[in-house]
Amino acid sequence: MHIGFVGLGRMGQAMASRLIGAGFSLTVWNRTLSKAEPLLEWGAHLAESLPALANVSDLTFTMLTDDNAVIQVYDPSDGLLAGDVTGRLFVEMSTIRPDTIKRIAALAVEREAALLDVPVSGTIGPAREGKLMALVGGTSEDLERARPALDVLCRRIAHVGPNGSGAMMKLVLNMPMAIYWQGLAEALAMGVQSGLDLGQMLDLIADSPAGLAALRMKIPAILGQTDEVAFDITGVRKDLLAMTVTAHLLGVPAPTGSAALASFAAATTAAWGDRDLAELIPYYIELAQKTTGT
């Protein structure tokens, strides 16, 4: 099986390198060529264009920034769907709106190809270790075609329904997590303003029912002890926008999601966007200190 991979950000690079390590032949494409260079050194091939990549790949993964990037990459005029893709299978792994997935899947079917939406739960560490959780929307037959490669990347593969279901499940899964970090930021800022020690508060919260499973590993980022970014604030803002728009389209009020979106958007505007999502907490503490002049 020859695999194509489009989108070589932090997650894309981690997954692509794992596929190479598992022995798959890989052709890659990325708008910024420098991000492909490490993979080329490990044996990947570089496609001259998106149609060329689709032409040589039995299975093509896409891991992109947002809905607009996905629409552009799959553009039937000059993207992955521009050439003869009869019988090809595409696996779209970005966190985007379900209606976007349904649109792209319909374009693929028109060209006698197929598409699965397979966003994943997990960040760079699990991606490197093959411990992601895949949320699959599409047919069972197409999932079985993709399974040999997905097994390399994932500890669990959950088929949740037809096209769009994987994308929806990812929004459902990530929304409470994003809201959690907003609530934690408010609580810790309140504690700091009253004189409590941030490190001790984090230790006590992590050792209580209020501690999200991921909190313990995020404490170094919150305390400024590491520069590693697993998932940045801008990315959470983008995901929350997809979540709140989708909720409103379905008639679901999303007051807490909207409040979290406002905070992540404000942090992005304040130049914190490229920092780890857990650094919303020091941002919020700094905001509270500026507000009170302390």
Stockholm file with secondary structure:
# STOCKHOLM 1.0

chainA/1-294         MHIGFVGLGRMGQAMASRLIGAGFSLTVWNRTLSKAEPLLEWGAHLAESLPALANVSDLTFTMLTDDNAVIQVYDPSDGLLAGDVTGRLFVEMSTIRPDTIKRIAALAVEREAALLDVPVSGTIGPAREGKLMALVGGTSEDLERARPALDVLCRRIAHVGPNGSGAMMKLVLNMPMAIYWQGLAEALAMGVQSGLDLGQMLDLIADSPAGLAALRMKIPAILGQTDEVAFDITGVRKDLLAMTVTAHLLGVPAPTGSAALASFAAATTAAWGDRDLAELIPYYIELAQKTTGT
#=GR chainA/1-294 SS CEEEEECCSHHHHHHHHHHHHTTCEEEEECSSGGGGHHHHHTTCEECSSHHHHHHHCSEEEECCSSHHHHHHHTCTTTSTTSSCCTTCEEEECSCCCHHHHHHHHHHHHHTTCEEEECCEECCHHHHHHTCEEEEEESCHHHHHHHHHHHHHHEEEEEEEESTTHHHHHHHHHHHHHHHHHHHHHHHHHHHHHTTCCHHHHHHHHHTSTTCCTTHHHHHHHHTTCCCCCSSBHHHHHHHHHHHHHHHHHTTCCCHHHHHHHHHHHHHIIIIITTSBGGGHHHHHHHHHHHHHTC
#=GC SS_cons         CEEEEECCSHHHHHHHHHHHHTTCEEEEECSSGGGGHHHHHTTCEECSSHHHHHHHCSEEEECCSSHHHHHHHTCTTTSTTSSCCTTCEEEECSCCCHHHHHHHHHHHHHTTCEEEECCEECCHHHHHHTCEEEEEESCHHHHHHHHHHHHHHEEEEEEEESTTHHHHHHHHHHHHHHHHHHHHHHHHHHHHHTTCCHHHHHHHHHTSTTCCTTHHHHHHHHTTCCCCCSSBHHHHHHHHHHHHHHHHHTTCCCHHHHHHHHHHHHHIIIIITTSBGGGHHHHHHHHHHHHHTC
//
